[in-house]
Amino acid sequence: MISRRVAWFIAVGCAAAALHFGAVLGLVQWLALPPLLANVGGWLLALGLSFTGHLRLSFADQRAPAGRAALRFVAVSAGAFAVNEALYALLLRFGGMDYRPALVITLVVVAFGTFLLSRHWAFRGS
């Protein structure tokens, strides 16, 4: 059985990933942005949802001060996004993949590291 924290992390992460993914699709299809540039927009849109959900749901029991947690989470998220963008670029360039499945793979892979850093550093209580 998975813990309540992991369940909330998955739920919040899926919501943020859906927002990220939908934004990328919209930016590519409607504004004709290149997928890697659209990925930046998707990440920025999902950042606020992800932080709020993790602070109030996934890691609420750790009682991290919101200001400190926000700064740390932005650092974790920015680092995760750098890995996301690099992996996404590799899959697009060398994997010969369509941008949509490549993005799904990238989002899932990066989520594992984000959970560990969020739990043990970004949302760690005082």
C-alpha positions as CSV (number, residue, x, y, z in Angstrom):
1,M,0.0,0.0,0.0
2,I,1.3,3.4,-0.9
3,S,1.5,6.2,1.7
4,R,-0.8,9.1,1.8
5,R,2.2,11.4,0.9
6,V,3.0,9.4,-2.2
7,A,-0.6,9.3,-3.3
8,W,-0.9,13.0,-3.0
9,F,2.4,13.5,-4.8
10,I,1.2,11.4,-7.6
11,A,-2.2,13.2,-7.8
12,V,-0.6,16.7,-7.7
13,G,2.1,15.6,-10.1
14,C,-0.4,14.2,-12.5
15,A,-2.5,17.4,-12.4
16,A,0.6,19.5,-13.0
17,A,1.9,17.2,-15.7
18,A,-1.5,17.3,-17.4
19,L,-1.4,21.1,-17.3
20,H,2.2,21.1,-18.6
21,F,1.4,18.6,-21.4
22,G,-1.8,20.5,-22.4
23,A,0.0,23.8,-22.5
24,V,2.8,22.3,-24.7
25,L,0.2,20.8,-27.1
26,G,-1.6,24.1,-27.3
27,L,1.5,26.2,-27.8
28,V,2.8,23.8,-30.6
29,Q,-0.6,23.4,-32.3
30,W,-2.1,26.9,-32.0
31,L,1.0,29.2,-31.9
32,A,3.3,27.0,-33.9
33,L,6.1,27.2,-31.3
34,P,8.8,24.6,-31.5
35,P,8.3,21.8,-28.9
36,L,11.3,22.7,-26.8
37,L,10.2,26.3,-26.5
38,A,6.6,25.3,-25.8
39,N,8.0,23.0,-23.0
40,V,9.3,26.1,-21.2
41,G,5.8,27.6,-21.2
42,G,4.3,24.4,-20.0
43,W,6.7,24.2,-17.1
44,L,6.0,27.8,-16.0
45,L,2.3,27.2,-16.1
46,A,2.5,24.0,-14.1
47,L,5.0,25.4,-11.5
48,G,2.4,27.2,-9.4
49,L,-0.1,24.4,-9.3
50,S,2.7,21.9,-8.4
51,F,4.0,24.1,-5.6
52,T,0.6,24.8,-4.0
53,G,-0.5,21.2,-4.2
54,H,2.7,19.8,-2.7
55,L,2.8,22.4,0.0
56,R,-0.8,21.9,1.1
57,L,-1.3,18.2,0.3
58,S,1.8,16.1,-0.4
59,F,4.1,17.5,2.2
60,A,1.7,19.4,4.5
61,D,2.6,17.2,7.5
62,Q,6.2,18.4,7.3
63,R,5.1,22.0,8.1
64,A,7.7,23.7,6.1
65,P,7.6,27.5,6.2
66,A,5.9,28.5,2.9
67,G,8.5,31.2,1.9
68,R,11.5,28.9,2.4
69,A,9.7,26.0,0.7
70,A,8.8,28.2,-2.3
71,L,12.4,29.2,-2.9
72,R,13.6,25.6,-2.5
73,F,10.9,24.2,-4.6
74,V,11.6,26.6,-7.4
75,A,15.2,25.5,-7.3
76,V,14.2,21.8,-7.3
77,S,11.7,22.5,-10.1
78,A,14.2,24.5,-12.2
79,G,16.8,21.8,-11.8
80,A,14.3,19.1,-12.7
81,F,13.2,21.2,-15.7
82,A,16.8,21.4,-16.9
83,V,17.0,17.6,-16.8
84,N,13.5,17.5,-18.5
85,E,14.6,19.8,-21.3
86,A,17.9,17.9,-21.9
87,L,16.2,14.5,-21.9
88,Y,13.4,15.9,-24.1
89,A,15.9,17.3,-26.6
90,L,17.7,14.0,-26.7
91,L,14.5,12.0,-27.3
92,L,13.4,14.4,-30.0
93,R,16.7,14.6,-31.8
94,F,18.1,11.1,-31.5
95,G,15.0,9.0,-30.5
96,G,13.1,9.8,-33.6
97,M,10.0,10.2,-31.5
98,D,7.0,12.4,-31.9
99,Y,7.0,15.2,-29.4
100,R,4.0,14.0,-27.4
101,P,5.2,10.5,-26.3
102,A,8.7,12.0,-25.8
103,L,7.2,14.5,-23.4
104,V,5.3,11.8,-21.5
105,I,8.4,9.8,-21.0
106,T,10.4,12.8,-19.9
107,L,7.7,14.0,-17.4
108,V,7.6,10.5,-15.8
109,V,11.3,10.1,-15.5
110,V,11.9,13.5,-13.9
111,A,9.1,13.0,-11.4
112,F,11.1,10.5,-9.3
113,G,13.9,12.8,-8.6
114,T,11.6,15.7,-7.9
115,F,9.8,13.6,-5.2
116,L,13.0,12.8,-3.4
117,L,14.4,16.3,-3.4
118,S,11.0,17.8,-2.5
119,R,10.5,15.4,0.4
120,H,14.0,15.6,1.9
121,W,14.9,19.2,1.2
122,A,12.3,21.6,-0.4
123,F,9.4,20.9,2.0
124,R,11.5,19.7,5.0
125,G,10.1,21.2,8.2
126,S,12.1,23.4,10.6
